[in-house]
Structures are given as structure tokens and as C-alpha cells.
């Protein structure tokens, strides 16, 4: 592409960013970075009544967590703050008044009560909803409570070219005279985004396909104002595995909740990039540099993308296994500090965590799992809870398991080198000496020192826990078995 690429991410702070919203930001950013263009963040905060406190901070924190940086804006924050439409109200008001003066828009004085009554009658008559153009030809001027509406042509068609979908045509008679300037002086999305996209020299508008029905009216605004429209690219919807609208029941939560749950930012970049785009029909794992090098609009799909939580978990596990040991420790430390029992001494010993994590790395799907009772608590707590259904070997029973552990215990107490290889060299032959299968010895020891039946490799786990702690827990298990 020869023209300068300038794209924008323009979220509304009416909620916290979810998968679809952040996917829009990512695709715009990847597109800009692929072509060496500019990526701009613009907060469309013109819906004052629906603005959620903290939403802007949440949006920006999420972008920074993913490594999605933007290229310009007021010099506030690092390195730039985003643009805010609420700081540009005079611009929108002036343009709205010009549209009225030039005959492309009009003042509407209809009260909320009249509009509600109109909608009720349309619904009762099974008519499509939309403004009935009551004020269109009255020549009204500005007044308290008045809004400015676009005067949509009543005949003909409006066509725009979509980079993903080709030419899209709408019949003008089916389009509503939408509100451009609200009664509180704030613009609607439609007016503000057209003006800002022009003034900010946006070359490509890449947004969700839900905005396709609004695009012909945006084209009308561009034409009325004498502006050259940008190139449009409407991205596919994201659906759940059952092909219904994506929701929390499919595992979709706000972006920072994924961070809290222990998903890696590099996982999220990779996973989100594949929701509606692909490099080919087989490549799934790509780092951000590879994605940027390969990302073009031609590879964006028209059909809906499917959000697969199982795939996200699998991918996150792959990325966790690729982390260098020190990097993994750094990333899990906040989860351990936050989620381990209060009885565990703070701060958590980082060197000890460095010994635990190599045993856990192959098993983790999220960083949060590093601090859960069913995975790692036994490494850090002194209190092990036994389940009478889990500790005894099923064939040996409580008495037989107790007898076996009583024979193993002195052997462990005598062992001077309590590391993985000597432990295995001791316990594997010992099982044969006792006339037992290896599992009948290993499984009760595993449960005795962890309280669990599924753990990392037994001998490495025993080495990390240490001789003193393992001996104490086996003695505790013997007391427990003696009570059954």
C-alpha cells in the first residue's frame, strides 16, 4: 500500500473490554504495524449516561498488558494519552450546525414521550422501528431538548466497498434519520467518528460487522461534508462453540479477567489473532513478530469466528511450557503471594519457588493454577488434609497400607542423600522386596506427602519437599490410617 496507513481503536467506556472489542484493537494494531503505519487510540466517551467508572483505565491497562502501543495523542501518560471525544464537543456542534444550514440535517423537537408512543404504535402494527420524520420538513431551529438528525435521501441506494466483503448496497428508503447531535450537546457515535476519522486522517476503518448497517449513513455524512471516506473493513462476529452469541458461559470474560486467571499476554495475542484471521489452514502457534509479518486484510475471514475455550487453555499451556525457568517464577510469584493460604509465610521464598516450578511447568494451563489446592498447596503449607477414600491403597486397604508405610519409613529415615535418583533407587527395589507392585508403594507415599493422587513426578517432588517434611507427613499419614 502506497498511502500512509492510519487506523484507530475507538472504544466506548460503557463497560470493560471483552474479546470482540479487544480483537478489534488487535487487528487494527497488527494492520498498522505490518505496513509501518500509525495506530491511534480514541476514547468515544460521548454517551455520558452509560459511562462506567474505571472503564478507560481498564481499557488502557489491557492494551498495555498485551503490548499494544499507540502512536500519538495528547502527551499525557506513557508515552501518549489517548484522544477523548468529550474534549472536542465544540468541533461536533459546529459541524452539526453546518449540516443543518446546508440542508443535510434538521432539528427535531420530538419529546421522549412522543417517540415512545411512536415506537409502541410501530410495534403494535408490526412495522420496522425508526423515526417517522415528523420534524423533517418543519424548518425548526435549535431549542432546549432538541436534537439534530441526518436527512437521509428517501430514494436511491448507497453503496460502499468493504475490504473484506466487497461492494455492499443499501436502499436509502430503509434507513432511519439517525440522531447526530443529542439534546445534551454531545454527538452520537455516527457524527463524532466521521468527523474525527477525517480530521485524524484515518485511512482504514476496521471495526465489527455490527456497524455495517450504519455505514451507508456514514457515507452520506462524508459526502455531505465533502470528506473522502476511508477504506472500510468489517470484521466477522465471534460466536460460542454452539454458534450462539458469545457470552460468559462460553468462557468469555473481560480482558483483565484473563490476566487475573493467569493467561499470558503472548497467548492472548496469538489466540485473538486467530479469531477471524489465519495465516494458512494449519499454522496456529505464532509469536507477535510472526503475526505482524503475516497480517494482511486479505486473510481476514467473512464468516463468524468461533471462540474455543479449550483451545485457549491448550495454547496457554504451550506458552507456559516455553517460558524460561526464571521467567516462569517471576510470573507465578504474584499468584502465589495472593492465593496461597494465609498460614504460608510471606514473602514467599523465591528460591524455593524456583525449585517447585520445574516440576509443575508441564502441568500448568494457567499461572493461577500454580497456587491452587489441587496442584501446589502441599509444597507450601504445613497442613495436609487426607481423604479416607484416597490414602489407602484399594487392594491393601487401610491396614495393609499402614503396614507398608511403616516398613518404608525407616528406610527413608536412613537415606542420607534425599534426592530423586537415590530415592528411586531405594523405593523401586523395596516394592519388589515387599512383594508389591511399584504403584502400591508409590501411590500411598504420593498421597501421604501431598494429600493428592495426581502430582508431579514423585521422586522430584520428594526431593523438593525435603527429607524432614516427607518423614513428618508419612508419620501423619500413619496416624490417619490408624484411625480408619
KARA-V526224 format. One line per field, one symbol per residue. ss: DSSP state (@ for helix, = for strand, . for the rest). psi: psi as a letter, one per 20 degrees, with the letter a starting at -180 (. if undefined). A space follows every 10 residues. Layout:
ss: ???
psi: ???
This chain:
ss: .....====. ........@@ @@@@@@@@@@ @@@@...=== ===....@@@ ....@@@@@@ @@@@@@.... .......... ..==@@@.@@ @@@@@@@@@@ @...====.. .@@@@@@@@@ @@@@...... .......... ......==== ......==== ==...===== =@@@....== =.....=.@@ @@@@@@@@@. ...=====@@ @@@@@@@@@@ @@@@@..... =====..==. ....=..@@@ ....@@@@@@ ....@@@@@@ @@@...=... .......@@@ @@@@..@@@= ....==..@@ @@@@@@@@@@ @...@@@@@@ @@@@@@@@@. .........@ @@@@@@@@@@ ......@@@@ @.....@@@@ .......... ......@@@@ @@@@@@@@@@ @@@@.....@ @@@@@@@@@@ @@@....@@@ @@@@@@@@@@ .......@@@ @@@@@.@@@@ @@@@@@@@@@ @@..
psi: phqpporqpm qpljrqpagg ghhggggggg gghgjkaqpq poomlimghj pppigghggh ggghhijoqr irrqmpapiq rrqphijkhh gggghghhhg hjjirqppjp rhgghggghg hgghjkqqqq pjkgjgkikq aqqpiqrpqp npqirarppq pphhibpppq phiiqqnqpg prhjiqqrgg gghgghhghj lphpoorqii jghhghhhgg ggghikqpqr pqooqqrprr hjjrppahii jprqgihhgh ikqqhhghgg ghhjmjqqga jhphoprhgg gghioqhhjp qhqqqpoohh hggghhgghg hiqqghgggh highhghgiq qhippqqpoh hghhhghhhi giiphqhhii lqhjgihhhh qioppqpiih gqphhhrggh gggghhhhgh ghhiphnmrg ghgghghghh ghhikqqghi ggghgghhih iriorrpghh ghgghqgggg gghhghhggg hii.
